[in-house]
């Protein structure tokens, strides 16, 4: 057993190191490409000399594109989706965790089963629904379809079920309404879980490309990931500037994760999301 254990740990570390390198490699390539001149972007070198860093790409991408507008669009869309999704998921989670009605558990399982459906399957019907309500080329067409999620409901339901019912019973005795219990007791006690969900939602909304690319066509409304495609044409792509824009777009999501990492770890442990 000892010999097997001695071999197992190095193998696990080796697999983790290889997996980490494979995940970081595309980001590293984007970074070094953003610091190369256009003539050097495909030179095959993975190391850069400090005296040959080409920062002009970052200046050019801000000048060539309405970069500030794209950034604000992404910020508005990501924050709106985060607020709506966390609020609506908490309402649904509270209903499934605390309210008693016929078929509650079956409805929840059916709701949870929607996670098994690939998003690509629902793109066409969702597009026609948004078009029917006039949401094409509007912020609402991007925000509202992302405001509802079974994953967020599941995550918060798992946490709500760990909160003692005695706290709610005491509030009901004092005359609190059902919504008052949800708003003043359940939500304040669920801040770690709410923060965890909010961080995941914000990062996903900030990085989302596919749905905004389909819905939005007005340049003034494009989020940053979609706006960067303006650097690519049918005949060529401005790779160095495109990678510079990608690195700038990566910073907000990276900062959010670094700053709120402790909430993610705590929330995952408390909700059983692992």
C-alpha positions as CSV (number, residue, x, y, z in Angstrom):
1,X,0.0,0.0,0.0
2,X,2.8,2.4,0.8
3,X,4.5,1.9,-2.6
4,X,1.1,2.5,-4.4
5,X,0.6,5.7,-2.4
6,X,4.1,6.8,-3.1
7,X,3.4,6.5,-6.9
8,X,-0.1,7.9,-6.7
9,X,0.7,11.3,-5.3
10,X,3.4,12.2,-7.9
11,X,1.1,11.0,-10.7
12,X,-1.7,13.2,-9.4
13,X,0.5,16.3,-9.2
14,X,1.9,15.5,-12.7
15,X,-1.7,15.3,-14.2
16,X,-2.7,18.6,-12.4
17,X,0.5,20.4,-13.6
18,X,-0.2,19.2,-17.2
19,X,-3.8,20.3,-17.0
20,X,-2.8,23.7,-15.6
21,X,-0.3,24.2,-18.4
22,X,-2.9,23.3,-21.0
23,X,-5.4,25.8,-19.5
24,X,-2.9,28.6,-19.1
25,X,-1.2,28.2,-22.5
26,X,-3.9,30.0,-24.6
27,X,-3.9,32.9,-22.2
28,X,-0.1,33.1,-22.2
29,X,-0.1,33.0,-26.1
30,X,-2.6,35.8,-26.2
31,X,-0.5,37.9,-23.8
32,X,2.8,37.5,-25.6
33,X,1.0,38.1,-29.0
34,X,-0.4,41.3,-27.7
35,X,3.2,42.5,-26.9
36,X,4.6,41.6,-30.3
37,X,4.7,43.7,-33.5
38,X,2.4,42.6,-36.4
39,X,5.4,41.2,-38.2
40,X,6.4,39.0,-35.2
41,X,3.0,37.6,-34.2
42,X,3.6,34.2,-36.0
43,X,7.3,33.9,-35.4
44,X,6.8,30.9,-33.2
45,X,8.6,32.3,-30.2
46,X,7.1,31.7,-26.7
47,X,9.5,33.9,-24.9
48,X,9.8,37.7,-25.2
49,X,12.8,40.0,-24.6
50,X,12.0,42.8,-22.2
51,X,13.5,45.4,-24.5
52,X,11.2,44.3,-27.4
53,X,7.8,44.6,-25.8
54,X,5.4,46.3,-28.2
55,X,2.8,48.2,-26.0
56,X,1.6,50.2,-29.0
57,X,-1.0,47.5,-29.6
58,X,-2.9,48.5,-26.4
59,X,-2.9,52.2,-27.4
60,X,-4.1,51.4,-30.9
61,X,-7.0,49.1,-29.9
62,X,-8.4,51.8,-27.7
63,X,-8.0,54.4,-30.5
64,X,-9.4,52.2,-33.3
65,X,-12.5,51.1,-31.5
66,X,-15.1,52.8,-29.4
67,X,-13.5,50.8,-26.6
68,X,-14.9,52.8,-23.7
69,X,-18.4,52.3,-25.1
70,X,-17.9,48.6,-25.5
71,X,-16.6,48.4,-21.9
72,X,-19.6,50.3,-20.5
73,X,-22.0,48.1,-22.5
74,X,-20.4,44.9,-21.1
75,X,-20.5,46.4,-17.6
76,X,-24.2,47.3,-17.9
77,X,-25.2,44.0,-19.3
78,X,-23.1,41.9,-16.8
79,X,-24.4,43.9,-13.8
80,X,-28.0,43.8,-14.9
81,X,-27.9,40.0,-15.6
82,X,-26.2,39.4,-12.2
83,X,-28.8,41.4,-10.2
84,X,-31.8,39.8,-12.0
85,X,-30.4,36.3,-11.9
86,X,-29.5,36.3,-8.3
87,X,-32.8,37.9,-7.2
88,X,-35.0,35.6,-9.4
89,X,-33.0,32.5,-8.5
90,X,-33.3,33.3,-4.8
91,X,-37.1,33.7,-5.1
92,X,-37.4,30.4,-6.9
93,X,-35.0,28.7,-4.5
94,X,-37.0,29.9,-1.5
95,X,-40.2,28.6,-3.0
96,X,-38.7,25.1,-3.7
97,X,-37.0,25.0,-0.3
98,X,-39.7,26.4,2.0
99,X,-43.1,26.5,0.4
100,X,-45.3,23.4,0.3
101,X,-47.4,22.8,-2.7
102,X,-48.5,19.7,-4.7
103,X,-45.8,18.3,-6.9
104,X,-43.1,20.6,-5.6
105,X,-40.2,18.1,-5.8
106,X,-41.3,16.8,-9.2
107,X,-41.5,20.3,-10.6
108,X,-38.0,21.1,-9.2
109,X,-36.5,17.9,-10.8
110,X,-38.1,18.9,-14.1
111,X,-36.8,22.4,-13.7
112,X,-33.3,21.0,-12.9
113,X,-33.5,18.7,-15.9
114,X,-33.3,21.7,-18.2
115,X,-29.6,21.9,-17.3
116,X,-29.2,18.7,-19.5
117,X,-30.5,20.6,-22.6
118,X,-27.6,22.2,-24.6
119,X,-28.0,25.9,-25.0
120,X,-27.6,25.6,-28.8
121,X,-30.8,23.6,-29.0
122,X,-32.9,26.5,-27.6
123,X,-31.1,29.3,-29.6
124,X,-33.6,29.4,-32.6
125,X,-36.8,29.3,-30.6
126,X,-35.4,31.8,-28.1
127,X,-34.4,34.1,-30.9
128,X,-38.0,34.1,-32.4
129,X,-39.5,34.7,-28.9
130,X,-37.2,37.7,-28.4
131,X,-38.0,38.9,-31.9
132,X,-41.7,38.6,-31.2
133,X,-41.4,40.9,-28.1
134,X,-39.2,43.4,-30.0
135,X,-35.9,42.5,-28.2
136,X,-33.7,42.2,-31.2
137,X,-30.9,44.7,-31.2
138,X,-31.9,45.8,-27.7
139,X,-30.2,45.4,-24.4
140,X,-33.3,43.6,-23.0
141,X,-32.9,40.9,-25.6
142,X,-29.5,40.0,-24.1
143,X,-30.3,40.6,-20.5
144,X,-33.7,38.9,-19.9
145,X,-33.0,35.5,-21.4
146,X,-30.0,35.2,-19.1
147,X,-32.0,36.3,-16.0
148,X,-33.4,32.8,-15.3
149,X,-31.3,29.8,-14.5
150,X,-31.9,26.4,-13.0
151,X,-28.3,26.2,-11.8
152,X,-28.7,29.3,-9.6
153,X,-31.9,28.1,-8.2
154,X,-30.4,24.7,-7.3
155,X,-27.3,26.4,-5.7
156,X,-29.4,28.7,-3.5
157,X,-32.0,26.0,-2.7
158,X,-29.3,23.8,-1.2
159,X,-28.2,26.6,1.1
160,X,-31.7,27.7,2.1
161,X,-32.5,24.1,3.2
162,X,-29.7,24.4,5.8
163,X,-31.2,27.4,7.5
164,X,-33.1,26.4,10.7
165,X,-36.9,26.7,10.3
166,X,-37.1,27.9,13.9
167,X,-35.9,31.3,12.7
168,X,-38.8,31.6,10.3
169,X,-41.3,30.3,12.9
170,X,-40.2,33.0,15.3
171,X,-40.6,35.6,12.7
172,X,-44.1,34.4,11.8
173,X,-45.1,34.5,15.5
174,X,-43.9,38.2,15.5
175,X,-46.3,38.9,12.6
176,X,-43.8,38.8,9.7
177,X,-45.2,38.1,6.3
178,X,-43.8,35.4,4.0
179,X,-41.9,37.9,1.9
180,X,-40.6,39.7,5.0
181,X,-39.1,36.4,6.2
182,X,-37.5,35.9,2.8
183,X,-36.1,39.4,2.6
184,X,-35.1,40.1,6.2
185,X,-34.0,36.6,7.4
186,X,-33.2,34.2,4.5
187,X,-31.3,36.6,2.3
188,X,-29.1,38.2,5.0
189,X,-28.1,34.7,6.2
190,X,-27.4,33.6,2.7
191,X,-24.8,36.2,1.7
192,X,-22.0,33.7,1.0
193,X,-24.2,31.7,-1.3
194,X,-25.5,34.9,-3.0
195,X,-22.0,36.2,-3.5
196,X,-20.8,32.9,-5.0
197,X,-23.7,32.8,-7.5
198,X,-23.2,36.5,-8.2
199,X,-19.5,36.1,-9.0
200,X,-20.1,33.2,-11.4
201,X,-23.0,35.0,-13.1
202,X,-21.0,38.2,-13.6
203,X,-18.0,36.4,-15.0
204,X,-20.1,34.4,-17.4
205,X,-22.1,37.4,-18.5
206,X,-19.0,39.5,-19.0
207,X,-17.4,36.8,-21.2
208,X,-20.5,35.9,-23.1
209,X,-20.1,36.2,-26.9
210,X,-22.5,33.9,-28.6
211,X,-25.9,35.3,-27.7
212,X,-25.0,39.0,-27.8
213,X,-23.4,38.3,-31.2
214,X,-26.7,37.0,-32.5
215,X,-29.0,39.6,-30.9
216,X,-27.1,42.8,-31.3
217,X,-26.0,44.5,-34.5
218,X,-25.8,48.2,-33.5
219,X,-22.1,49.0,-32.9
220,X,-23.0,51.4,-30.0
221,X,-24.7,48.5,-28.1
222,X,-22.1,45.8,-28.6
223,X,-20.4,44.4,-25.5
224,X,-16.6,44.1,-25.4
225,X,-16.2,40.5,-26.6
226,X,-18.4,41.1,-29.6
227,X,-17.0,44.6,-30.3
228,X,-13.5,43.2,-30.6
229,X,-14.6,41.2,-33.7
230,X,-14.5,44.6,-35.5
231,X,-10.8,44.1,-35.7
232,X,-11.3,41.0,-37.9
233,X,-12.4,41.2,-41.5
234,X,-13.3,38.6,-44.2
235,X,-9.7,38.8,-45.5
236,X,-7.5,39.3,-42.5
237,X,-7.4,39.7,-38.7
238,X,-5.4,42.2,-36.8
239,X,-4.1,39.6,-34.3
240,X,-1.8,41.7,-32.2
241,X,-4.4,44.4,-31.5
242,X,-7.1,41.8,-31.1
243,X,-5.1,40.0,-28.4
244,X,-4.4,43.3,-26.7
245,X,-8.1,44.0,-26.6
246,X,-8.7,40.5,-25.3
247,X,-6.2,41.0,-22.5
248,X,-7.9,44.2,-21.4
249,X,-11.3,42.5,-21.5
250,X,-10.0,39.7,-19.3
251,X,-8.9,42.0,-16.5
252,X,-12.3,42.8,-14.9
253,X,-13.4,39.2,-14.7
254,X,-9.9,38.2,-13.3
255,X,-10.1,41.0,-10.7
256,X,-13.6,40.0,-9.6
257,X,-12.4,36.4,-9.1
258,X,-9.3,37.4,-7.2
259,X,-11.0,39.8,-4.9
260,X,-14.0,37.6,-4.1
261,X,-12.2,34.2,-4.2
262,X,-12.8,33.7,-0.5
263,X,-16.6,34.0,-1.0
264,X,-16.4,31.5,-3.8
265,X,-14.7,28.9,-1.6
266,X,-16.9,29.5,1.4
267,X,-20.1,29.5,-0.7
268,X,-19.2,26.2,-2.5
269,X,-18.5,24.5,0.8
270,X,-21.7,25.8,2.5
271,X,-24.0,25.0,-0.4
272,X,-22.6,21.6,-1.2
273,X,-22.1,22.7,-4.8
274,X,-19.0,20.6,-4.9
